[in-house]
C-alpha cells in the first residue's frame, strides 16, 4: 500500500443473511410469488484496521461508506457483491493517516463468508481473482483464502500483509518523487496502482516463495513500477523510460529494501492474542510496530529521487554512482552520503541531498562504540574472531547522544540471542536501568524482581523458562569508558540454579572453540517506546538495523546488532 502508517489492515467482511419472506396469495388460483432475499453484508478494512476510511463499491454505482473505529463497514442496500477500493482514514496500529489505496476483487456472496480488503487482496486485484490461490502459495501462505481471511486472525497472513503494504507504499513514494523531479502529473492513486501491479508480478514470477525483503526483488519491483507509471511522466522521461527506470531502481532500491527488511525483522514471528486488539497491543508493547510506523512516516525514497536532476536519472552511465548514493542513504551515515553525492557532482542538488542526510542521520540515540570479547576490542560489529577457548561475555561500550529517552527514565528491555551446537538460546530481560553522566554510561542494573525469560530451541535441548531475580544484577563494566556487559555464563547459570537444565546441558550451550556462531542483541524502551541505537562508522554515527529476540512469553523488537563470532583456542 501507499501509506503513512504501519499498514496491515484487512478488510474483513462479515456476511449475515436476513431470512427471506415469502408472500402467499389469497385465492386458490393464485401462484405464490417468491421475493428476493434481503441481504446485509458487512466488511472490514485491514492494514491493521483502518478507522474512518472511505470504502467505494466499484460495482454498485461507486457508492461509498465509512469504516468504524475497528475497520467495519456495511455494503449498500441491494449490493452484496462488488469490487472494492479503500482510501483515507487512520491506521489504528500506527496511528498514522492512511495515504494508500487498497483494492479487492468482487467475491461471490455466500452466507457466513466474509470478503476482506487488505494489502494482499490489492495484489489479487492486480492479477485477477483466479490467481488468488497461486499468489498465496508464492507468499508462503498456501491454502489460505486471501479474499476472505482477516489478517488480524492469522499470524502469517498478518505479517505478509504488513510487509506487502510497506513495500507498495515505499515504491509509490519513489514514483511520486520521480514525478516531482521531472514535472510529471502522476497521481497518488496511479502511483499506488503501478507499485501494487509491480509487486504482484514480482511475487507471481518468483521462483519458489517470494522474499519481499530481497534487494534484487525490490530493485526489480521499482524498475517495473516506473515503467508501469510511464503515462504519468513527461515526454522526455517516456522517451528514455528504460534508462530512467533502471537508475531510479538503483538509487531508491537500497533505501526501500532497508525499510521493508526492518519491518519484516521487527515483526518477528507474530503470536496472535486472544483477540485482534490483544494481538495489536502485544505488537505495540514489544516495539514491533515502531519499525512499521517509521516506514509509513518515511519520505526518504521520495526526497532522494527528487534530489537528483532529471538528466542524471536518464543517464545510463550514472547507474553505479546512483546506487552508491542510495546505499549510503540507506545507512544514514552522513559522511558516506556526502562522499557519494560528491561523486555525482552537479547531478545532485546539494541543498536537497543535505536535507535527505539530515532526515536519516541518527539523533538522540545510544551509541555503541566498540565490543570487547575475551579481552579483545573490536569496532567492527559485523564479524569478529577471538581467542580464549570459551566465550564468557560480550562487553559493548555505550554512551548517550542527546536524549535517547525523550525525558523519560533511562530504562530498556533487552534481548540476547545466539545459536550454538544447533541450539538457539534466547534471553529477554524485562528491565535494565541505565545511568549516564554527561553522556557516558556509568551504570546498568537489572532491578530486584525483574522477570527474565529463556527459550532454548532448534536442537537437542528444548526448554522455556521464566524467572525473576532475587537480588539486583549488575550489567555494567568500566571497560572502554563504560560498557554494557552481556555475561553468557551468568545467564546460563540462572537456568541451572532454577533447575531447568542440568550441568551437562549448560555446558553444551556454552560457546567453546573452535566454532562460529551468530549473536544478536536488541533493545527497546519500556511499553514499546522506540530507543534509537547507533554505531560509529567512518567517524559518523550510523543507525543500527531492527533486531528481534523472542522467547515463548515475550518479545523485544528494536534497534540492535547482529555479529558473527568465531571462537578459537
GUVEXMI-773820 format. One line per field, with one value per residue (C-alpha): x, y, z; residue number from 1. Coordinates in nm, 3 decimals, always signed. Each point is the difference from the previous one (the first is absolute). Layout:
<kegus>
c1 c(X / ...) $
c2 c(Y / ...) $
c3 c(Z / ...) $
seq c(NUM / ...) $
</kegus>
This chain:
<kegus>
c1 c(+0.000 / +0.094 / -0.041 / +0.127 / -0.070 / +0.137 / -0.250 / -0.154 / -0.372 / -0.224 / -0.347 / -0.160 / -0.351 / -0.255 / -0.313 / -0.333 / -0.313 / -0.346 / -0.273 / -0.195 / -0.368 / -0.226 / -0.334 / -0.302 / -0.296 / -0.356 / -0.182 / +0.022 / +0.091 / +0.278 / +0.365 / +0.229 / +0.258 / +0.343 / +0.179 / +0.371 / +0.189 / +0.102 / +0.373 / +0.213 / +0.373 / +0.251 / +0.371 / +0.327 / +0.288 / +0.337 / +0.344 / -0.013 / -0.359 / -0.078 / -0.216 / -0.214 / +0.121 / -0.211 / -0.119 / -0.112 / -0.220 / +0.121 / -0.272 / -0.284 / -0.006 / +0.317 / -0.200 / +0.212 / -0.005 / +0.231 / +0.167 / -0.043 / +0.280 / +0.076 / -0.021 / -0.357 / -0.228 / -0.331 / -0.080 / -0.272 / -0.356 / -0.038 / +0.375 / +0.144 / +0.288 / +0.236 / +0.362 / +0.122 / +0.234 / +0.108 / +0.169 / +0.064 / -0.061 / +0.244 / +0.195 / -0.085 / +0.328 / +0.232 / -0.245 / +0.116 / -0.222 / -0.052 / +0.110 / -0.004 / -0.264 / -0.129 / -0.187 / -0.192 / -0.164 / -0.369 / -0.067 / -0.312 / -0.233 / -0.045 / -0.171 / +0.253 / +0.298 / +0.173 / +0.167 / +0.295 / +0.206 / +0.367 / +0.343 / -0.014 / -0.336 / +0.155 / +0.250 / -0.280 / -0.191 / +0.303 / +0.037 / -0.365 / -0.200 / +0.084 / +0.363 / -0.074 / +0.099 / +0.323 / +0.087 / -0.057 / +0.241 / +0.269 / -0.036 / +0.046 / -0.370 / -0.103 / -0.361 / -0.110 / -0.280 / +0.138 / -0.337 / -0.188 / +0.261 / +0.042 / +0.376 / -0.060 / -0.122 / +0.302 / +0.360 / +0.169 / -0.253 / +0.032 / +0.376 / -0.022 / -0.262 / +0.204 / +0.317 / -0.185 / -0.161 / +0.327 / +0.168 / -0.284 / +0.000 / +0.373 / -0.003 / -0.296 / +0.190 / +0.295 / -0.226 / -0.137 / +0.357 / +0.073 / -0.315 / +0.098 / +0.356 / -0.107 / -0.316 / -0.230 / -0.372 / -0.007 / -0.278 / +0.033 / -0.257 / +0.182 / +0.330 / -0.155 / -0.148 / +0.329 / +0.186 / -0.256 / +0.004 / +0.380 / +0.000 / -0.272 / +0.195 / +0.325 / -0.168 / -0.178 / +0.324 / +0.216 / +0.170 / -0.139 / -0.109 / +0.050 / +0.230 / -0.132 / +0.307 / +0.242 / +0.185 / -0.005 / -0.376 / -0.053 / +0.215 / -0.191 / -0.331 / +0.106 / +0.121 / -0.332 / -0.206 / +0.169 / -0.087 / -0.355 / -0.042 / +0.145 / -0.311 / +0.029 / +0.345 / +0.091 / +0.096 / +0.371 / -0.020 / -0.223 / +0.254 / +0.272 / -0.220 / +0.228 / +0.305 / -0.203 / -0.158 / +0.341 / +0.151 / -0.293 / +0.010 / +0.374 / -0.041 / -0.307 / +0.041 / +0.236 / -0.219 / -0.325 / +0.156 / +0.139 / -0.340 / -0.184 / +0.265 / -0.021 / -0.378 / +0.024 / +0.269 / -0.178 / -0.320 / +0.188 / -0.229 / -0.338 / -0.192 / -0.375 / -0.168 / -0.344 / -0.145 / +0.124 / +0.024 / +0.221 / +0.218 / +0.050 / +0.069 / +0.269 / +0.165 / +0.000 / +0.132 / +0.289 / +0.108 / -0.084 / -0.228 / +0.274 / +0.171 / -0.334 / -0.077 / +0.346 / -0.047 / -0.349 / +0.119 / +0.318 / +0.020 / +0.368 / -0.042 / -0.219 / +0.245 / +0.304 / -0.131 / -0.115 / +0.352 / +0.153 / -0.028 / -0.224 / +0.300 / +0.192 / -0.295 / -0.002 / +0.379 / +0.088 / +0.366 / -0.095 / -0.179 / +0.290 / +0.052 / -0.373 / -0.007 / +0.289 / -0.195 / -0.307 / +0.206 / +0.152 / -0.342 / -0.132 / +0.267 / -0.067 / +0.375 / +0.055 / +0.362 / -0.086 / -0.294 / +0.208 / +0.277 / -0.244 / -0.178 / +0.336 / +0.079 / -0.315 / +0.094 / -0.262 / -0.234 / -0.118 / -0.159 / +0.229 / -0.269 / -0.247 / +0.253 / +0.100 / -0.364 / -0.009 / +0.318 / -0.139 / -0.326 / +0.168 / +0.292 / -0.055 / -0.088 / -0.057 / +0.140 / +0.205 / +0.334 / +0.185 / +0.366 / +0.173 / -0.021 / +0.237 / -0.006 / +0.242 / +0.209 / +0.023 / -0.152 / -0.182 / -0.164 / -0.145 / -0.327 / -0.063 / +0.245 / +0.278 / +0.257 / +0.114 / +0.213 / -0.041 / -0.164 / -0.327 / -0.228 / -0.103 / -0.139 / -0.022 / +0.061 / -0.141 / +0.129 / -0.304 / -0.073 / -0.297 / -0.018 / -0.270 / -0.308 / -0.059 / -0.295 / -0.189 / +0.016 / -0.115 / +0.183 / +0.308 / -0.144 / -0.003 / -0.118 / +0.290 / +0.018 / +0.301 / +0.003 / +0.263 / +0.013 / +0.255 / +0.018 / -0.325 / -0.181 / -0.143 / +0.011 / -0.224 / +0.010 / -0.221 / +0.046 / -0.310 / +0.179 / +0.354 / +0.044 / +0.280 / +0.187 / +0.182 / +0.225 / +0.069 / -0.082 / +0.229 / -0.150 / +0.064 / -0.247 / -0.214 / -0.205 / -0.282 / -0.222 / -0.118 / -0.300 / +0.053 / -0.139 / +0.239 / -0.122 / +0.205 / -0.066 / +0.225 / -0.115 / +0.099 / +0.240 / +0.039 / -0.120 / -0.348 / -0.094 / -0.212 / +0.067 / -0.109 / +0.153 / +0.064 / +0.317 / +0.001 / +0.285 / +0.093 / +0.227 / +0.282 / +0.053 / +0.245 / +0.370 / +0.249 / +0.173 / +0.042 / -0.147 / -0.315 / -0.139 / -0.313 / +0.110 / -0.188 / +0.126 / -0.096 / +0.122 / -0.199 / -0.320 / +0.051 / +0.074 / -0.343 / -0.153 / +0.204 / -0.075 / -0.370 / +0.026 / -0.111 / +0.315 / +0.271 / +0.367 / +0.064 / -0.263 / +0.136 / +0.346 / -0.134 / -0.154 / +0.319 / +0.190 / +0.344 / +0.273 / +0.025 / -0.337 / -0.178 / -0.342 / -0.233 / -0.081 / -0.288 / -0.060 / -0.314 / -0.140 / -0.337 / -0.144 / -0.253 / -0.363 / +0.115 / +0.167 / +0.263 / +0.365 / +0.241 / +0.335 / +0.297 / +0.354 / +0.293 / +0.103 / +0.259 / -0.022 / -0.377 / -0.283 / -0.197 / -0.337 / -0.007 / -0.251 / -0.315 / +0.058 / -0.245 / +0.053 / -0.290 / -0.069 / -0.321 / -0.145 / +0.164 / +0.141 / +0.251 / +0.002 / +0.219 / +0.334 / +0.301 / +0.288 / +0.063 / +0.354 / +0.167 / +0.251 / +0.275 / +0.151 / +0.348 / +0.209) $
c2 c(+0.000 / +0.350 / +0.130 / +0.206 / -0.272 / -0.321 / -0.170 / -0.336 / +0.061 / -0.259 / +0.061 / -0.290 / -0.033 / -0.169 / -0.109 / -0.068 / -0.085 / +0.106 / -0.262 / +0.017 / +0.080 / -0.187 / +0.168 / -0.225 / +0.086 / -0.003 / -0.192 / -0.369 / +0.086 / +0.241 / -0.106 / +0.100 / +0.255 / -0.044 / +0.313 / +0.068 / -0.071 / +0.312 / -0.018 / +0.220 / -0.044 / +0.146 / +0.032 / +0.100 / +0.209 / -0.120 / +0.149 / -0.048 / +0.107 / +0.325 / +0.245 / +0.260 / -0.115 / +0.042 / -0.320 / +0.025 / -0.275 / +0.001 / -0.231 / +0.171 / +0.340 / +0.105 / +0.043 / +0.071 / -0.054 / +0.063 / -0.257 / -0.008 / +0.028 / -0.370 / +0.001 / -0.130 / +0.114 / -0.103 / -0.054 / +0.230 / -0.132 / -0.226 / -0.049 / -0.329 / -0.051 / +0.267 / +0.078 / +0.233 / +0.293 / +0.154 / +0.336 / +0.239 / -0.060 / -0.086 / -0.315 / -0.090 / -0.191 / +0.288 / +0.287 / +0.143 / +0.124 / -0.258 / +0.156 / -0.311 / -0.186 / -0.348 / -0.207 / -0.326 / -0.195 / -0.082 / -0.312 / -0.202 / +0.044 / -0.303 / +0.008 / -0.021 / +0.082 / +0.331 / +0.180 / +0.220 / +0.283 / -0.003 / +0.060 / -0.362 / +0.039 / +0.302 / -0.235 / -0.244 / +0.283 / +0.072 / -0.359 / -0.102 / -0.202 / -0.325 / +0.048 / +0.035 / -0.356 / +0.011 / +0.339 / -0.134 / -0.286 / +0.238 / +0.200 / -0.311 / -0.005 / -0.314 / -0.104 / +0.333 / +0.195 / +0.351 / +0.140 / -0.099 / -0.038 / +0.288 / +0.040 / +0.094 / -0.357 / -0.173 / +0.074 / -0.093 / +0.191 / +0.303 / +0.016 / -0.047 / +0.273 / +0.253 / -0.068 / +0.016 / +0.330 / +0.161 / -0.115 / +0.138 / +0.319 / +0.061 / -0.068 / +0.234 / +0.272 / -0.058 / +0.053 / +0.319 / +0.126 / -0.073 / +0.182 / +0.298 / +0.006 / -0.014 / +0.211 / -0.297 / -0.026 / -0.338 / -0.018 / -0.173 / -0.260 / -0.071 / -0.033 / -0.248 / -0.203 / -0.007 / -0.111 / -0.268 / -0.137 / -0.028 / -0.173 / -0.243 / -0.091 / -0.045 / -0.233 / -0.190 / -0.046 / -0.096 / -0.337 / -0.160 / +0.217 / +0.371 / +0.184 / +0.357 / +0.119 / -0.121 / +0.296 / -0.148 / -0.049 / +0.351 / +0.153 / -0.187 / +0.114 / +0.366 / -0.039 / -0.155 / +0.255 / +0.291 / -0.155 / -0.075 / +0.370 / +0.122 / +0.193 / +0.226 / +0.130 / +0.265 / -0.090 / +0.038 / -0.273 / -0.222 / +0.015 / -0.138 / -0.208 / -0.305 / +0.202 / +0.204 / -0.312 / -0.166 / +0.309 / +0.064 / -0.365 / +0.018 / +0.322 / -0.083 / -0.378 / -0.007 / +0.244 / -0.189 / -0.341 / +0.125 / +0.132 / -0.318 / -0.223 / +0.194 / -0.043 / -0.373 / -0.052 / +0.214 / -0.200 / -0.322 / -0.299 / +0.152 / -0.173 / +0.055 / +0.117 / -0.096 / +0.272 / +0.232 / +0.278 / -0.220 / -0.089 / +0.365 / +0.093 / -0.267 / +0.122 / +0.354 / -0.107 / -0.196 / +0.293 / -0.185 / +0.279 / +0.264 / -0.115 / -0.004 / +0.351 / +0.122 / -0.147 / +0.143 / +0.347 / -0.010 / +0.209 / -0.075 / -0.182 / +0.286 / +0.273 / -0.193 / -0.044 / +0.363 / +0.112 / -0.137 / +0.192 / -0.139 / -0.013 / -0.217 / -0.234 / -0.059 / -0.049 / -0.374 / +0.075 / +0.117 / -0.314 / -0.122 / +0.337 / +0.037 / -0.344 / +0.107 / +0.307 / -0.210 / -0.242 / +0.285 / +0.150 / -0.338 / -0.009 / +0.353 / +0.067 / +0.369 / -0.039 / -0.275 / +0.201 / +0.308 / -0.205 / -0.177 / +0.325 / +0.165 / -0.272 / +0.101 / +0.368 / +0.227 / -0.293 / +0.042 / +0.306 / +0.068 / +0.160 / -0.280 / -0.274 / +0.175 / -0.009 / -0.371 / -0.060 / +0.192 / -0.194 / -0.342 / +0.062 / -0.119 / +0.256 / -0.055 / -0.350 / -0.254 / -0.037 / -0.330 / +0.078 / -0.336 / -0.356 / -0.178 / -0.381 / -0.204 / +0.312 / +0.083 / +0.324 / +0.037 / +0.296 / -0.214 / -0.145 / -0.220 / -0.284 / -0.062 / -0.268 / -0.050 / -0.239 / -0.140 / -0.336 / +0.096 / +0.299 / +0.145 / +0.344 / +0.278 / +0.354 / +0.277 / +0.353 / +0.229 / +0.370 / +0.231 / +0.271 / +0.256 / -0.134 / -0.358 / -0.038 / +0.321 / +0.121 / -0.333 / -0.249 / -0.156 / -0.350 / -0.263 / -0.351 / -0.207 / -0.315 / -0.223 / -0.292 / -0.239 / -0.337 / -0.262 / -0.376 / +0.020 / +0.148 / +0.352 / +0.177 / +0.305 / +0.214 / +0.299 / +0.234 / +0.207 / +0.296 / +0.132 / +0.338 / +0.203 / +0.292 / +0.262 / +0.285 / +0.261 / -0.263 / -0.267 / -0.325 / -0.032 / -0.269 / -0.284 / -0.194 / -0.254 / +0.095 / -0.255 / -0.209 / +0.068 / -0.278 / -0.194 / -0.239 / -0.267 / -0.222 / -0.273 / -0.149 / -0.146 / -0.267 / -0.276 / +0.216 / +0.147 / +0.222 / +0.303 / +0.158 / +0.314 / +0.125 / +0.316 / +0.114 / +0.004 / +0.252 / +0.274 / -0.107 / +0.226 / +0.021 / +0.292 / -0.024 / +0.287 / -0.127 / +0.253 / +0.289 / -0.184 / -0.319 / -0.208 / -0.348 / -0.297 / -0.298 / -0.324 / -0.216 / +0.196 / -0.030 / -0.373 / -0.043 / +0.144 / -0.284 / -0.257 / +0.151 / -0.003 / -0.373 / +0.046 / -0.154 / -0.235 / +0.089 / -0.214 / +0.185 / +0.337 / -0.107 / -0.092 / +0.347 / +0.185 / +0.111 / -0.158 / -0.013 / -0.072 / +0.133 / +0.278 / +0.114 / +0.301 / +0.232 / +0.251 / +0.278 / +0.216 / +0.273 / +0.171 / +0.255 / -0.083 / -0.029 / -0.032 / +0.340 / +0.027 / +0.040 / +0.085 / -0.179 / +0.091 / -0.115 / +0.214 / -0.054 / +0.218 / +0.249 / +0.041 / -0.156 / -0.252 / -0.133 / -0.372 / -0.234 / -0.140 / -0.317 / -0.228 / -0.247 / -0.225 / -0.248 / -0.196 / +0.276 / +0.323 / +0.195 / +0.284 / +0.177 / +0.303 / +0.124 / -0.216 / -0.194 / -0.341 / -0.128 / -0.324 / -0.119 / -0.244 / -0.143 / -0.154 / -0.168) $
c3 c(+0.000 / -0.015 / +0.348 / +0.286 / +0.244 / +0.098 / -0.220 / +0.013 / +0.026 / -0.142 / -0.124 / +0.166 / -0.126 / +0.216 / -0.176 / +0.161 / -0.193 / +0.106 / -0.034 / -0.324 / +0.030 / -0.235 / -0.075 / -0.051 / -0.222 / +0.136 / -0.279 / -0.088 / -0.359 / +0.090 / -0.018 / +0.290 / -0.113 / +0.169 / +0.111 / -0.037 / +0.323 / +0.183 / +0.074 / +0.223 / -0.055 / +0.241 / -0.067 / +0.159 / -0.128 / +0.123 / -0.014 / +0.351 / +0.022 / -0.180 / +0.188 / -0.179 / -0.341 / -0.313 / -0.166 / -0.363 / -0.146 / -0.360 / -0.134 / +0.188 / -0.168 / +0.189 / +0.317 / +0.308 / +0.373 / +0.294 / +0.224 / +0.375 / +0.257 / -0.055 / -0.379 / -0.032 / -0.281 / -0.154 / -0.367 / -0.139 / -0.021 / -0.300 / -0.035 / +0.123 / -0.244 / -0.129 / -0.069 / +0.274 / +0.046 / +0.332 / +0.050 / +0.287 / +0.367 / +0.277 / +0.066 / +0.358 / +0.034 / -0.081 / +0.057 / -0.332 / -0.284 / -0.270 / -0.329 / -0.215 / -0.194 / +0.081 / -0.255 / +0.003 / -0.281 / +0.017 / +0.206 / -0.071 / +0.295 / +0.224 / +0.335 / +0.280 / -0.224 / +0.059 / -0.292 / +0.111 / -0.142 / +0.097 / -0.150 / -0.117 / -0.174 / -0.172 / -0.163 / -0.086 / -0.167 / -0.218 / -0.117 / -0.002 / +0.250 / -0.179 / +0.107 / +0.371 / +0.095 / -0.202 / +0.151 / +0.350 / -0.070 / -0.130 / +0.322 / +0.212 / +0.090 / -0.186 / +0.051 / +0.149 / -0.169 / -0.030 / -0.110 / +0.317 / +0.276 / +0.244 / +0.055 / +0.363 / +0.046 / -0.156 / +0.105 / -0.327 / -0.209 / +0.226 / -0.040 / -0.375 / -0.029 / +0.199 / -0.197 / -0.333 / +0.096 / +0.096 / -0.320 / -0.212 / +0.207 / -0.035 / -0.374 / -0.048 / +0.187 / -0.233 / -0.301 / +0.154 / +0.039 / -0.365 / -0.106 / +0.213 / -0.135 / -0.364 / +0.006 / -0.051 / +0.071 / +0.175 / +0.259 / +0.336 / -0.104 / -0.330 / +0.188 / +0.243 / -0.285 / -0.192 / +0.313 / +0.090 / -0.354 / +0.007 / +0.339 / -0.110 / -0.314 / +0.193 / +0.247 / -0.275 / -0.197 / +0.297 / +0.001 / +0.312 / +0.291 / -0.068 / +0.241 / +0.007 / +0.193 / -0.268 / -0.150 / -0.352 / +0.013 / +0.139 / -0.272 / -0.270 / +0.151 / -0.013 / -0.357 / -0.108 / +0.192 / -0.178 / -0.333 / +0.120 / +0.086 / -0.329 / -0.101 / +0.304 / -0.094 / -0.258 / -0.358 / +0.075 / +0.262 / -0.212 / -0.283 / +0.232 / +0.227 / +0.011 / +0.110 / +0.247 / +0.148 / +0.046 / +0.163 / +0.233 / +0.104 / +0.066 / +0.201 / +0.207 / +0.019 / +0.302 / +0.195 / -0.068 / +0.064 / +0.331 / +0.112 / -0.095 / +0.157 / +0.325 / +0.006 / -0.065 / +0.265 / +0.257 / -0.032 / +0.075 / +0.035 / +0.079 / +0.277 / -0.005 / +0.318 / +0.126 / -0.225 / -0.277 / +0.259 / +0.218 / -0.299 / -0.087 / +0.363 / +0.022 / -0.320 / +0.132 / +0.341 / -0.152 / -0.218 / -0.323 / -0.124 / +0.021 / -0.320 / -0.182 / +0.118 / -0.103 / -0.346 / -0.037 / +0.102 / -0.208 / -0.317 / -0.060 / -0.334 / -0.126 / +0.103 / -0.124 / -0.353 / -0.008 / +0.101 / -0.322 / -0.327 / -0.276 / -0.233 / +0.245 / +0.046 / -0.376 / -0.029 / -0.012 / +0.080 / +0.351 / +0.119 / +0.216 / +0.169 / +0.062 / +0.161 / +0.226 / +0.108 / +0.074 / +0.206 / +0.200 / +0.071 / +0.112 / +0.274 / +0.122 / +0.009 / -0.071 / -0.108 / -0.249 / -0.138 / -0.064 / -0.163 / -0.230 / -0.087 / -0.073 / -0.252 / -0.190 / -0.004 / -0.153 / -0.057 / +0.359 / +0.157 / +0.299 / +0.213 / -0.064 / +0.072 / +0.323 / +0.103 / -0.077 / +0.202 / +0.297 / -0.012 / +0.020 / +0.233 / +0.357 / +0.267 / +0.372 / +0.015 / +0.192 / -0.172 / -0.005 / -0.060 / +0.030 / +0.129 / +0.233 / -0.015 / +0.207 / +0.055 / -0.371 / -0.131 / -0.333 / -0.174 / -0.282 / +0.123 / -0.304 / +0.060 / +0.250 / +0.070 / +0.358 / +0.200 / +0.347 / -0.041 / +0.173 / -0.045 / +0.335 / -0.087 / -0.252 / +0.125 / -0.218 / +0.058 / +0.017 / +0.040 / -0.049 / -0.265 / +0.069 / +0.179 / -0.114 / +0.239 / -0.078 / +0.358 / +0.144 / +0.216 / -0.160 / +0.005 / -0.271 / -0.063 / -0.131 / -0.208 / -0.068 / -0.242 / -0.129 / -0.171 / +0.099 / -0.045 / -0.195 / +0.300 / -0.014 / +0.336 / +0.049 / +0.316 / +0.079 / +0.297 / +0.061 / +0.156 / -0.003 / +0.173 / -0.158 / +0.154 / -0.207 / +0.110 / -0.267 / -0.259 / +0.143 / +0.126 / +0.373 / +0.101 / -0.134 / +0.250 / -0.015 / +0.296 / +0.257 / -0.108 / -0.369 / -0.222 / -0.221 / -0.269 / -0.176 / -0.298 / -0.135 / -0.329 / -0.332 / +0.120 / +0.254 / +0.290 / +0.024 / +0.295 / +0.081 / +0.337 / +0.182 / +0.324 / +0.198 / +0.171 / +0.380 / +0.004 / -0.243 / -0.287 / -0.111 / -0.377 / +0.012 / -0.071 / +0.001 / -0.315 / -0.281 / +0.196 / +0.103 / -0.150 / +0.011 / +0.103 / -0.145 / +0.204 / -0.173 / +0.285 / +0.261 / -0.201 / -0.050 / +0.370 / +0.078 / -0.197 / +0.186 / +0.341 / -0.085 / -0.068 / -0.358 / -0.153 / +0.116 / +0.022 / -0.307 / -0.198 / +0.112 / -0.113 / -0.343 / -0.032 / +0.099 / -0.312 / -0.027 / -0.263 / -0.277 / -0.117 / -0.187 / +0.113 / -0.039 / +0.291 / +0.000 / +0.250 / -0.005 / +0.224 / +0.017 / +0.238 / +0.268 / -0.118 / -0.359 / -0.020 / -0.271 / +0.102 / -0.280 / -0.001 / -0.220 / -0.066 / -0.107 / -0.362 / -0.176 / +0.288 / -0.050 / +0.201 / -0.201 / +0.115 / +0.061 / -0.159 / +0.157 / +0.202 / +0.174 / +0.283 / +0.101 / +0.273 / +0.048 / +0.218 / -0.106 / -0.294 / -0.023 / -0.336 / -0.049 / -0.124 / +0.069 / -0.146 / -0.147 / -0.017 / -0.100 / +0.259 / -0.087 / +0.318 / -0.015 / +0.274) $
seq c(1 / 2 / 3 / 4 / 5 / 6 / 7 / 8 / 9 / 10 / 11 / 12 / 13 / 14 / 15 / 16 / 17 / 18 / 19 / 20 / 21 / 22 / 23 / 24 / 25 / 26 / 27 / 28 / 29 / 30 / 31 / 32 / 33 / 34 / 35 / 36 / 37 / 38 / 39 / 40 / 41 / 42 / 43 / 44 / 45 / 46 / 47 / 48 / 49 / 50 / 51 / 52 / 53 / 54 / 55 / 56 / 57 / 58 / 59 / 60 / 61 / 62 / 63 / 64 / 65 / 66 / 67 / 68 / 69 / 70 / 71 / 72 / 73 / 74 / 75 / 76 / 77 / 78 / 79 / 80 / 81 / 82 / 83 / 84 / 85 / 86 / 87 / 88 / 89 / 90 / 91 / 92 / 93 / 94 / 95 / 96 / 97 / 98 / 99 / 100 / 101 / 102 / 103 / 104 / 105 / 106 / 107 / 108 / 109 / 110 / 111 / 112 / 113 / 114 / 115 / 116 / 117 / 118 / 119 / 120 / 121 / 122 / 123 / 124 / 125 / 126 / 127 / 128 / 129 / 130 / 131 / 132 / 133 / 134 / 135 / 136 / 137 / 138 / 139 / 140 / 141 / 142 / 143 / 144 / 145 / 146 / 147 / 148 / 149 / 150 / 151 / 152 / 153 / 154 / 155 / 156 / 157 / 158 / 159 / 160 / 161 / 162 / 163 / 164 / 165 / 166 / 167 / 168 / 169 / 170 / 171 / 172 / 173 / 174 / 175 / 176 / 177 / 178 / 179 / 180 / 181 / 182 / 183 / 184 / 185 / 186 / 187 / 188 / 189 / 190 / 191 / 192 / 193 / 194 / 195 / 196 / 197 / 198 / 199 / 200 / 201 / 202 / 203 / 204 / 205 / 206 / 207 / 208 / 209 / 210 / 211 / 212 / 213 / 214 / 215 / 216 / 217 / 218 / 219 / 220 / 221 / 222 / 223 / 224 / 225 / 226 / 227 / 228 / 229 / 230 / 231 / 232 / 233 / 234 / 235 / 236 / 237 / 238 / 239 / 240 / 241 / 242 / 243 / 244 / 245 / 246 / 247 / 248 / 249 / 250 / 251 / 252 / 253 / 254 / 255 / 256 / 257 / 258 / 259 / 260 / 261 / 262 / 263 / 264 / 265 / 266 / 267 / 268 / 269 / 270 / 271 / 272 / 273 / 274 / 275 / 276 / 277 / 278 / 279 / 280 / 281 / 282 / 283 / 284 / 285 / 286 / 287 / 288 / 289 / 290 / 291 / 292 / 293 / 294 / 295 / 296 / 297 / 298 / 299 / 300 / 301 / 302 / 303 / 304 / 305 / 306 / 307 / 308 / 309 / 310 / 311 / 312 / 313 / 314 / 315 / 316 / 317 / 318 / 319 / 320 / 321 / 322 / 323 / 324 / 325 / 326 / 327 / 328 / 329 / 330 / 331 / 332 / 333 / 334 / 335 / 336 / 337 / 338 / 339 / 340 / 341 / 342 / 343 / 344 / 345 / 346 / 347 / 348 / 349 / 350 / 351 / 352 / 353 / 354 / 355 / 356 / 357 / 358 / 359 / 360 / 361 / 362 / 363 / 364 / 365 / 366 / 367 / 368 / 369 / 370 / 371 / 372 / 373 / 374 / 375 / 376 / 377 / 378 / 379 / 380 / 381 / 382 / 383 / 384 / 385 / 386 / 387 / 388 / 389 / 390 / 391 / 392 / 393 / 394 / 395 / 396 / 397 / 398 / 399 / 400 / 401 / 402 / 403 / 404 / 405 / 406 / 407 / 408 / 409 / 410 / 411 / 412 / 413 / 414 / 415 / 416 / 417 / 418 / 419 / 420 / 421 / 422 / 423 / 424 / 425 / 426 / 427 / 428 / 429 / 430 / 431 / 432 / 433 / 434 / 435 / 436 / 437 / 438 / 439 / 440 / 441 / 442 / 443 / 444 / 445 / 446 / 447 / 448 / 449 / 450 / 451 / 452 / 453 / 454 / 455 / 456 / 457 / 458 / 459 / 460 / 461 / 462 / 463 / 464 / 465 / 466 / 467 / 468 / 469 / 470 / 471 / 472 / 473 / 474 / 475 / 476 / 477 / 478 / 479 / 480 / 481 / 482 / 483 / 484 / 485 / 486 / 487 / 488 / 489 / 490 / 491 / 492 / 493 / 494 / 495 / 496 / 497 / 498 / 499 / 500 / 501 / 502 / 503 / 504 / 505 / 506 / 507 / 508 / 509 / 510 / 511 / 512 / 513 / 514 / 515 / 516 / 517 / 518 / 519 / 520 / 521 / 522 / 523 / 524 / 525 / 526 / 527 / 528 / 529 / 530 / 531 / 532 / 533 / 534 / 535 / 536 / 537 / 538 / 539 / 540 / 541 / 542 / 543 / 544 / 545 / 546 / 547 / 548 / 549 / 550 / 551 / 552 / 553 / 554 / 555 / 556 / 557 / 558 / 559 / 560 / 561 / 562 / 563 / 564 / 565 / 566 / 567 / 568 / 569) $
</kegus>
